[in-house]
């Protein structure tokens, strides 16, 4: 089904949306995931985990993205049917805002640390807080101008990043590199499901908020093509590159690899572009969440994005990288259940019929409770991991989503049956 927009509405081609997703995937954390996976499993298994994990992410993005494309609204607004307008704005938006701002701070902090280290190679001393502030502001300014600037940034950055990654792998395979890979035996042990958990969890937030960007797509087909082509190839590539660099160079940190190769400038360019493209998305989505939390008009979207980026930059300056990861782990468990409830409502109950979408006033307690139970259960392994003396459970990011999905459908069916009984 294709839904063409009116001429005065902003639209986006599937190619530009795919480039935006590719830019989000090509980042330092994606490389580090490859290094983490290969430390506990063979290279072929790490690649398979990446393929399956990002394949699941693509499916979630398509379901979430089409909802927004159908009704021309961002994720939080679409969620108002299942959580209620106030439930969506005050509960879901706050969670998404905190997650986006936190990741913005972490990425800006990563960039600041790497840039200061890069300058130190040439005898220039720049404090990490100052470096983080500079790059946070630069990333913020690009995000303020919205989707069009993000597209331009990605068209420039993505080819450069791909070239740098391919070059790094090519150089690392020279000499004894191929033999190192072929004879590699993992020193640690990681189960397939644990690797899948890490992969899915790394982009769970992106999957849930896919509608923030897909709302501009021209049709359902465009949403699907953009997610498939934008996520899967780049995601698997980055895991593979990260794994190979870890095996041959001893690190998935691309700046360290290029410093050892005597090309620190190339390494810092790659890292800056990687964090930049990802952080522009974080600031934009954080701004949309802030609009819904504080009832800011759509016309003031740039101001909301500026606030989101400013808060994220402040977090980077104070060194969020050292403190915020545990909180982000909890949030990554709480966010996927949002998609579980939304998918159950739009795709199962309403059969994907956009004419049945309507915003519900107040709070829809059924949706909120279904989400809360799924999020609480998914968060138990993460919370327990902070206390080694407690029993430890595997962290599976999809379990909360599945629980919330099932709970919503079962509870709604019970309510409908009771209403029928009363009417009879």
Phi, psi and omega in degrees: 000129180248138181234099182282140181276163173292157184299334182269004179260146181289133177232166182216135178287157180293331179296316180291325177292321178297320178296323178297315179294321178299318178298326178290326182282325183278089183210167182300316178305325178295320176296318182293329176298317177301318178294322179293316181297313186288345177287343181234006179204161178298160182301316183297324180288324177298318179294319179296319177299316178299317180298313181289316182298313180286336174296319176295319178301317180299316180299315179297319180296322179294313179300314181289317183294321181294324177304312181290323178295322180296315187255003176060040181224153178289172186306310184297322179291318178297324181291350182293341177287321186266334179251351187084154183301314181287322178298317179293314184292316188271328183263299185293318181296322180297317180297313181295322180296313181299316181297314181295317180294321179297314180292327175300314179298318180297314181295318179295324178293318177301314180296318180297316179298313182295320182293321177296319178295321178298315180295328180295334177299329181258016176078015179259128181257117177231115180305141181302317178302321179291316179298317179297322179296315181300310184287329176297318179294317179299314180296322180297314182300323179290327182285331183302327184271010166076202189303318185297318178292322177298321179296313179299315180301316181289324177298328178279313189285317187301311178300321179295316181296318178298317180296318180296316180297315180297319179297316181299317179294317180301313180295319183291335180277347179292156180076243185259010186300312181298318179295322178299320181289316184292332182257008186290134174236122183304137178277334179250188180225125178223128181288160179299318181293324178295318177296321178296321179298315180298316183295311181295317181298333183293336181228024179298319179298316180299323180294318183290320183267017181304330181295337179301330183254326181287347178299340181267356181290152185279335184203168176298321180299321179295320178300315182294314180297318181297317181293314182295310184282329182281329186261307192298305182298314183291323179296312180294321178300313183294322176295318179296314179298313179300320179293315181296316179297324178295320181287324186261329183249353178083004181200145175266358178285108188294332178291321178295319180300313183286334174294318178294329179280356182081019181233059184296330180297316179296321180295317182289327176298317180296316182292317181298313180296322181296314180287328181296308182298322180289319184288331176299322177293317179300315181294319181296314180291323176298322178296318178297319178296319179296321177305318183282327179294316187254013178055042178278141182292153180301331181295339182258028182301318181298322179295320179295318177297321179297319178296315180300313180294324180294317178295316178299319178296319178299319178297323178295319182297322181277359175086045181303333183304331182277341189234340194267346184302316177301319179295320178297326179295319178295316180296325180294336176278332184275337187281315181306325178301337175301314179294325180301314181290318181296318180294319179300317183288311187282318189265328181266307183287313183261007174057028179070021181271110184293338180290344180267359178281133175208147180278135181257132180291156174070222182240127174270097187298329180299313180293317182296316181293319178299317177295316185297318180294314179298318180293320181295317180294318179293331182280344182303310179300324181293313180295318180297329182295340178282349182233092185305336182285342179276160176301139182255135181238148178295140180267109180247108187297340182274344186298319179296321180295317180296317180298314180295321178302309182291315181302317181297315181295314181295313182297319181293322178296320178296316180298316180296318179297321179293321179295320178297318180297318180296318181293330181281000000 
